[in-house]
Amino acid sequence: MPAGYFAGVWVEEIPTSLVPPVRTQNPLVAIGTSVNEVDDIKLIWNFDEYVETFGYDGDYEKHTLDEVADVAFKLYKVAPVVFISVGTDATAESFASDVINALSRLDEIFFRFRLVPGLVVAPKASENPSVAVAMASNTEVVSSVFKTRAVADIPDSVEPSNVPGYKNDNNLVDDNLILTYPKVVFNDIPYHLSVHYAAAQTRLNAQDAPYKIASNINVVGIKPTKWLTLEQANYLRGNGILTLLNFIGGLRFWGDRTSIYPASTDPKDSQIVIRQMTDWLRERLIRTYWQFVDQPLSARLLKTIRDSVQSDLNGLAGRGIIIGGRVEVLEGENPLPDLMDGIVRFHIYWTPSPVAREIDFYVEFDPEGLKQLFQA
C-alpha cells in the first residue's frame, strides 16, 4: 500500500509461490599444451575459433589440446569447451607439474563464464598418477560450493590383467575420478579414451539431466589398441575401470563405476550416473535458491522453498529422470539455536536410477505345454 493517505485502487504484487529451477550447462574442460602461448582461460565454441586462439598442428604428443579440439568439435560435436593452456610443449620436464598447478584455475570458470565445469581431462598428462590424483582432488570442491569429476587414463603399457593392481598401487581411488583404458584408434591415430568418453558423456548430458551414462554406446573410432574379451572387459569394469568392448553393436564404451569401486559400494560414490546426478542436483539447488539468502526466515520462505523443490522433484520423476523424491523440513535437524542464527535445513530424499548392469532371464522347460498336442 502507498504510504500516507490514499484513495483509489491499488495493486500489490506477491512473490510467486513456486520458483522454477535454474537450467544448467557444464562444459568439458581440457588442460594441456598448445601451439600458441595462451595464458588466459578460454571458452571456445568451434574448431575455427580454437585454431585462431591456440593454433593447431595435430601433433598430439607435443600439443595435447589439439586432441581435445579434434575429438570434441569434429567427432562428437560438443561445444563449448573450456581450454586451459600450460605451455607449448608437452615433452617438457615440467609438463606434469604445470598441469597440476593449472588445476587451481578450475575455480575461475564459474566466476568468468557463469558455467560450472563439467568433466575435466588432461590427455597424456593424466597417465601420470600424480596428475590423476591431483585432478580428483581439485574436482572435489570447485568455486567453493560445486563439485565435478575428472577423467584420467591408465597407460597402455599396463597389461589388462595388471590394471586393477596399477590402479590400487597408485592410489587412483576416488569418487570424483573416472579411469579409462585402453586407447582408441581413429584414422590410424591413437587417442586417449578419456577424451572420447568425456566428449561422449558431455554430449549425452547436454540433451537433458545427466541421468544416462555413455556406456554401451558407440565410440567414434575404428579399433582399440588392445582387444578385450567380454571376460577381460568385465574384469576391468568390476574394478572401477571404464574400458572398451567390441561385442554386440560395434566398439562401445563399457563401464559404469567411478574409480572408488569396489573399495566403496555406496551408490552415490561408486556409480557414475548417480555421482553425476548428485553433482547436478547440488548445482541446481545452489543456483536456484541462492536468491533467497538474506531474505527473512519465515514460514512463507520455508514453504516456498519446500514446495518449489518438491515440484521440481515431481517433475523429474514424471519425466523419468529420477524414480522419485521428496523434501522435508525436519525439526530434529533444525534446532532453535541454528534457527536463531539464520540457518535452516531441508532434507531431500531422492532416488536417481541406477543403470541396468545385469539383465537375467530364467528359462524353464514346462512339461504341461505338451498337453496342447491333444487339443488340436
N, C-alpha and C positions, 0 to 999 in steps of 0.2 A: 504494500500500500504506500502511496505517496506520503511524505512527511507533512504534518500540519493539517489544516482544514482542507477538505476536498469534497466536491460534489460532482457526480458523474458516474461513468462506468470505468472500471479498472480491470486489467487482465494481468494475472501473476503467472509466470512460468514456473513449473515444478520440474525438478530434475527427473529424467527418465528412470523408472524403477528397475529396468534391466539395462545392462551395459554390454554392447557387442564386443567380442574378443578381438584383439589385435591380430591381423594376418601376418604371418612371419615368413621370412626367406633367409636361408642360411647358405651363403656362397661357399664353394670349395676354396680352400686356402692352400697355396703352394709356396714353399720356401726352398730356394736353391740359387743357382748361378745363371747368369745371362750374358749375352754378347755385349750389351751396353752396361755401363756402370749406372745404376739407378739406386739412389739412396732412399727414396720415398716409397711408402706402401702405395700400390696402385690397384684400383678396381677396374678390371678390363672386361669389355663386353664382347669382343670378337677377335679373330686371329689377326686381322689387319692392324687393329689398334695395338695388339701385343707386339707385333713386329715393329711398328712405328716407335713404341716406347722402349722395348727391351732389346730390339734387334733379333736376328734369327739366323742360325746356320745349320740346325738339325743335328749338331754334334751333342748327343745326349750325355756322353761321358764328360764332356767339358762344360756344357751349358745345360744344366738339368731342368731348368724351367721350360725349355723348348719342348721337352717330352710332355709336360703337362698341357702346354698350349695345343699341341697336336692332338692329344687324346681328348681333351675337354671340348675344344672348339670344332675339330674336324670329325672325330669319330662318334662322340656321344652328344654333341650339340648342347653343351652345358654352358650357361652364362648367367650372371657374371662370375668371374673368378678373381680372387684377391691374390696378387703376386707380391712376394717379398724377396728381393734380390740381396744376396750376401756377398756379391763379387762377380768376377768374370771368369773364374777358373775353378772347376770342381776338383782338379787334381792338386790343388794347393794343400799344404800340410794343415793349414788352419781351417779347412773346409768344415769338418765336423763341429769344431768349437764355434765357428761363425754361425752355423745353423742353430746350435743350441742357444747362442746369445740372441739370435733373431726371434726366438720363440716368445720372448717377453713382449714383442710388438703385437702379439695377438690381442692384447688389451686395448690397443689403439683402434681396432677395426670398428667397434660399435660407436665409439665417440666420433670417428671420422665419417662413417658411411651409414650409421644407424642400422647396421646389419650385424647380427650375432654370427660369429664364424661357424661354418659348417665343418665338414671333415677336413683335417689337416694332413697334408702329405709333404714329404721331403725326399723325392726319389734319389736313389744312390746313397744319400746321407743316412737314411733311416735303416740301412743294412747294418750300420754301426749300432750295437746295442746301447751305447751311452746316449746316442741321439734318440733312439726309440724310447728309452726310459724318460728322457727329458721331455719328449713330445707328450707322453702320457701325463707327466706331472703338470705341464703347462696348460693342458686342456681341462684339468680338474676344476679350476675356477678361472673364468675369463671375465674381464671387466668387473671384477669384484662379486658378481652375482650369478653369472651364467655358467653353463657347462657345455663342453663339446667333446669330440672324440678324435683321436689320431689314428692314422693307418700307416703301418710300417711293414717293411719287407724282411723276410728271413733269406739270407743269401742262398743262391743256387748251389754254392759249393757244399752246402749241407745236404747229405743224403736224406731221402724221405723218412727212413726209419729213425734217423737221428734228430729230426726236427723237434719233437717234444723235449728231448733232453737238452738241446741247444736253447730252447725257449726257457726252460727252468734254470739252467746253469747261468743264464744271463739276466735272470730276474725280469723277464718280459711277461709279467703277470699283473694285469691292471684292467679294471672295468672300462677305462677310457681308451684302451688300446686294442685295435684290431690288427692281427698279424696275418700277412698273406704270403703264399708260397705255392708254386714257383713263379718264374716269369712267363709271359705270354709272347708269342712271336706274331708279328703282323708285317707283311711285305718283307719278310726275311730280316726284320729288325726286332731285337728283343726289347720288350717293355716291362717295366716294373708292374706287377699285378696290383700293387697298392694304388697306382694312378688309375688303372682301368676300373677297379672296384669303386674307388671314391667317386669317379665320374659317373659310373652307372648308378650308384646309390643316391648321389646328389640329384641326378635326373629323375629318379623314381620319387624321391622326397618332394620335388618341386610340383609334382602332379596333385598332391593333397597332403594331408598329415602323414608323417613318416611311419605308417603302420605296416608297411611292406618292406621286405628285405630283398636285396639284389642277389639272392641265392637261387640256384636252379633257373637262372635266366642267362641268355647267351652273352658270351664275351665277344667283343669286336676283335677277333683275332683268328688266326688260322690254326695254330697249334701251340701247346705248351712246350717249354724247354725240357720238361720231364713228363712222360706219360705215366699216369697213375691208374691202377686198377680200382674198382669200387672199394675193395677192402682197404687199400692204401689211402684213398681219399677219405673214407670214413674214419680211419685211424687218426688222420690229421684233424679232421673235423671234430672228433671226440676229444681232442686235446687242445681245443680252442684255437685252431688254425683255419683260416678261410683259404680254400685251395681251388683247384680246377678239376672238373670231371667231364670226360668225353664218353658219355654212356647213352642216354636217350635224348635226342633233340640237339645234338652237337655239343661243342665245347661250352661249358657253363661254369659260372661261379658255384662253389659248393661249400657252404658253411654258414652257421647261424649263431656262433658263440664269440664273445669277446675273449681276449687272452687270459682273463682271470679264471676261466673254466679249464679244468674241472676243480681247481682249488676252491672255488666258491660256486655253489649251485643256486644261489639266490637269483630268481628270475630277473630282477631289476638290474643286477650287475652282470650276469653271465649271458643273457640273451640279447643279442644286438638289437632286435626290434623293440624290446621293452626298454632297453637302455636309451635308445634314441627317442622313443616316445616319452619317456620320463624327462629327458632333457628338453624336449619340445614343449611339454606341459609347463615346465619350470619357466621357460621364456614367455610362454603365453600368459601365465599368471602375473609374472613380474611386469610385463609391458602393458597389460590391460589394467591392472589395479594400482599401478604406481600413481595414477591421477588422484587416488583417494588418500594418499599420505598427507598428513597435516590437516585433514578435514575433521570436524568434531566427531568424537567417538560416541555415536548414538545408536539407539535401536534401529533407526531408519538406515544408517550406514551399514550395520551388520546385515540387515535384511536385503539391502540392495546387492551387497557383495555375495551373500549366500545364494540368493535367488538367481543372480547372473551366472555364477559358477555352475549351479545345478542345471540351469537352462542350457549352458554350453555342453555339459556332460551328457544331458539327454539328447542333444543334437548329434553329438559324436556317436552315441550308441545307435541312434536312429539311422545314421549313415553307414553303420557297420564298421566304423573306425575303432571303436572300443566295444567291449561286451556290455559294460555298464559302469555306473559310478554314482556316488552321492557325496554331498558335503554337509558337515555338521559343525556347529559351534558347541563344543563340549565344556561344561562348567569346570570339570576337573583339570582341563588344560588351560583354563583362563582364571587363575587365582586373582583375588582382589588387588593385591599389591601390583601385579602386572597391569591390570586394567587401569589402576590409578596412574601408572607410569605411561599409559597410552599404548600398551601392547595388547593386541587381540590376535587370537589364533583360530584358524579354520582347519578342520581335519577333513581331508579328501580321501575317500576310499574309491579306488577305481580299478578296472580290470582291462588293461590293453591285451590284445590277443597274442598269445604265443604262436609260433609257426607250427604247422603240422609236420613235425620232424619224421615221424614214422606212421605209416598207414597200414594197418594189418587187416587181413581178411581170413576168416575161419571158414574153411570149406569142408563139408561133411557129406559123405555118401548117405543117402536116405533110402533104405530098403522099401519103405512104404510107397515110394514112387513107382515101384514095379506093379502095383495093383492097377495102375492105369492101363496096363496091357489088356486087361479083361473088360475094359469099359468101351472098347471100340465098337 
